[in-house]
Amino acid sequence: MTHQILPTAELGTGGPLVGVQGLGCMGMSEFYGPTDSGEALATLDAALESGVTLFDTADMYGFGRNEEFVGPFVRANRDRVVIATKFAIERSEDDPTRRAVRNDPAYIRSAVDASLRRLGVDEIDLYYMHRRNPAVPLAESVGAMAELVRAGKVRHLGLSEVTGAELREAHAVHPIAALQSEWSVFARDVERSAVPAAAELGVAFVPYSPLGRGFLTGAFQDGAQLSENDFRRTHPRFSGDNAAVNGGLLDPLREIAQARGVTLAQVALAWVHQRAEVHGLTVVPIPGTRKRSRLAENTAAATLRLTAEELALLEPVAERVAGPRYADMSFTSAGRE
Ligand SMILES: NC(=O)c1ccc[n+]([C@@H]2O[C@H](COP(=O)([O-])OP(=O)(O)OC[C@H]3O[C@@H](n4cnc5c(N)ncnc54)[C@H](OP(=O)(O)O)[C@@H]3O)[C@@H](O)[C@H]2O)c1
């Protein structure tokens, strides 16, 4: 595998310079089946070595354990790592399926202190509102987040799963460095309003699940193949008839991968980078992996260029996908458009 140093990009106007691909750390603690912690830690180090500097976690991943897991790595490399975390999704270990979305200022003030404590740092580089609760005025939530910047607890602000209109409203209260939402060959609803608004405002876009939660890599064909505690077992796109339809949609990725001597994952990542060019905005996708071999594979994809013919082959894929991105789309930006 070629050892490669990633190019860099500015995370929002005046924001920090980061490697053009980050690392999603969520799967290291929850959602995607059992983890080898030693290999996951080695993957964090290997990522930094290859020029990945944006590391993504959230307070809800593993009920805080993901922040605790990456904390020592962040502290050991404090001057090089840009650590991003998120608040808003309140969960309880007593009832893991329960979710409440909290955007009120009092909650934000307590959430940030808890994240700082778990990460063991004085300041969070990028603090996202993970989900929007429309019952709380956006200006109130972003105002509270801006106070955290003034208090020195947070350096830059981000939002996740907001519409273009919401991004504009928030950006008028305080500059937003990054918008993180799902964006991949399989999930393109953000191109309707969020992506154009980010491009217009100079907000960087951080596509999450750019590998379609692993499905786009061909690593599994049906959620039923995954381990008991893997949340993708019941994901609408990976179960039953939908999984069969969606599996067939991988054919063009396979065809391109074979012709170019690359992997499906690399085709999927190259697509996100080039799609962002069409929209004229900075993207820093955060593919998640717990394995050094995949990290190297994904890093190499950042400089892969697909041809116009290859991009055209991938163009119709998203509109043919069966099943929604989430079982409950009301928590997403698409649910409020
Ligand atoms: N803001 C939000 O609401 C939100 C939602 C979801 C995720 N996120 C963030 O975005 C990050 C990335 O999204 P994601 O993890 O959901 O999905 P993803 O990056 O699309 O896919 C991750 C899955 O693909 C596998 N994988 C990675 N590279 C691979 C490769 N080269 N070949 C084969 N399989 C590969 C990983 O397995 P291994 O780990 O075993 O390699 C994992 O199961 C998360 O870690 C999290 O930080 C944010």
The ligand as a MOL file (V3000), in Angstrom:
LIG
                    3D

  0  0  0     0  0            999 V3000
M  V30 BEGIN CTAB
M  V30 COUNTS 48 52 0 0 0
M  V30 BEGIN ATOM
M  V30 1 N -23.4170 13.5430 12.3350 0
M  V30 2 C -24.0380 12.3940 12.3380 0
M  V30 3 O -25.2350 12.3030 12.5470 0
M  V30 4 C -23.2530 11.1390 12.0470 0
M  V30 5 C -23.9270 9.9410 11.7500 0
M  V30 6 C -23.1610 8.8040 11.4820 0
M  V30 7 C -21.7610 8.8670 11.5130 0
M  V30 8 N -21.1400 10.0520 11.8170 0 CHG=1
M  V30 9 C -19.6670 10.1670 11.8310 0
M  V30 10 O -19.1830 9.8240 10.5450 0
M  V30 11 C -18.2110 8.8110 10.6390 0
M  V30 12 C -18.2280 7.9450 9.3920 0
M  V30 13 O -19.5000 7.4060 9.1430 0
M  V30 14 P -19.8340 5.8680 9.3740 0
M  V30 15 O -18.7820 5.2470 10.2060 0
M  V30 16 O -21.2360 5.8270 9.8100 0 CHG=-1
M  V30 17 O -19.8600 5.2450 7.9170 0
M  V30 18 P -18.8170 5.0460 6.7360 0
M  V30 19 O -17.6160 5.8420 6.9670 0
M  V30 20 O -19.6060 5.2490 5.5070 0
M  V30 21 O -18.5060 3.4790 6.8380 0
M  V30 22 C -17.9020 2.9130 7.9500 0
M  V30 23 C -17.9600 1.4060 7.8070 0
M  V30 24 O -17.2130 1.0060 6.6490 0
M  V30 25 C -16.1780 0.1000 7.0010 0
M  V30 26 N -15.0280 0.4820 6.1590 0
M  V30 27 C -14.2710 1.6080 6.2480 0
M  V30 28 N -13.3470 1.6480 5.2740 0
M  V30 29 C -13.5130 0.5160 4.5530 0
M  V30 30 C -12.8580 -0.0160 3.4330 0
M  V30 31 N -11.8570 0.6230 2.8300 0
M  V30 32 N -13.2720 -1.2260 2.9460 0
M  V30 33 C -14.2880 -1.8940 3.5330 0
M  V30 34 N -14.9670 -1.4200 4.6170 0
M  V30 35 C -14.5700 -0.2350 5.1180 0
M  V30 36 C -15.9650 0.2830 8.4720 0
M  V30 37 O -15.5840 -0.9200 9.0830 0
M  V30 38 P -14.2340 -1.0420 9.9700 0
M  V30 39 O -14.3170 -0.0280 11.0380 0
M  V30 40 O -14.3130 -2.4250 10.4740 0
M  V30 41 O -13.1180 -0.7870 8.9960 0
M  V30 42 C -17.3710 0.6600 8.9630 0
M  V30 43 O -18.1430 -0.4910 9.1670 0
M  V30 44 C -18.5520 8.0830 11.9420 0
M  V30 45 O -17.4500 7.3820 12.4430 0
M  V30 46 C -18.9910 9.2270 12.8200 0
M  V30 47 O -17.8650 9.8630 13.3970 0
M  V30 48 C -21.8780 11.1770 12.0730 0
M  V30 END ATOM
M  V30 BEGIN BOND
M  V30 1 1 1 2
M  V30 2 2 2 3
M  V30 3 1 2 4
M  V30 4 1 4 5
M  V30 5 2 4 48
M  V30 6 2 5 6
M  V30 7 1 6 7
M  V30 8 2 7 8
M  V30 9 1 8 9
M  V30 10 1 8 48
M  V30 11 1 9 10
M  V30 12 1 9 46
M  V30 13 1 10 11
M  V30 14 1 11 12
M  V30 15 1 11 44
M  V30 16 1 12 13
M  V30 17 1 13 14
M  V30 18 2 14 15
M  V30 19 1 14 16
M  V30 20 1 14 17
M  V30 21 1 17 18
M  V30 22 2 18 19
M  V30 23 1 18 20
M  V30 24 1 18 21
M  V30 25 1 21 22
M  V30 26 1 22 23
M  V30 27 1 23 24
M  V30 28 1 23 42
M  V30 29 1 24 25
M  V30 30 1 25 26
M  V30 31 1 25 36
M  V30 32 1 26 27
M  V30 33 1 26 35
M  V30 34 2 27 28
M  V30 35 1 28 29
M  V30 36 1 29 30
M  V30 37 2 29 35
M  V30 38 1 30 31
M  V30 39 2 30 32
M  V30 40 1 32 33
M  V30 41 2 33 34
M  V30 42 1 34 35
M  V30 43 1 36 37
M  V30 44 1 36 42
M  V30 45 1 37 38
M  V30 46 2 38 39
M  V30 47 1 38 40
M  V30 48 1 38 41
M  V30 49 1 42 43
M  V30 50 1 44 45
M  V30 51 1 44 46
M  V30 52 1 46 47
M  V30 END BOND
M  V30 END CTAB
M  END
